[in-house]
Amino acid sequence: MKHRMLRVNELLKRELSGIIAREMSFEGALVSINHVDVTPDLRNAHVFVRVLGSESGGSVMSKLASHRATFQADFG
């Protein structure tokens, strides 16, 4: 069971990274997904994001939060 959760976490991490790279742009910042932790019932996921660059982390996080429904729809 543990191997399955590791695969799900990694798959979600890769897919979210791809969506962010294709559909969003951040001026002066590099945004990367460091880790994803999916709950055992697969209903929730905690996504850990790293922001590097001149754009503030708060503005990047608010932009990501505003696209949250789109992310959920892509995986729902």
Secondary structure as UniProt FT lines:
FT   HELIX           2..23
FT   TURN            27..28
FT   STRAND          29..38
FT   TURN            40..41
FT   STRAND          45..53
FT   HELIX           57..66
FT   HELIX           68..75
//
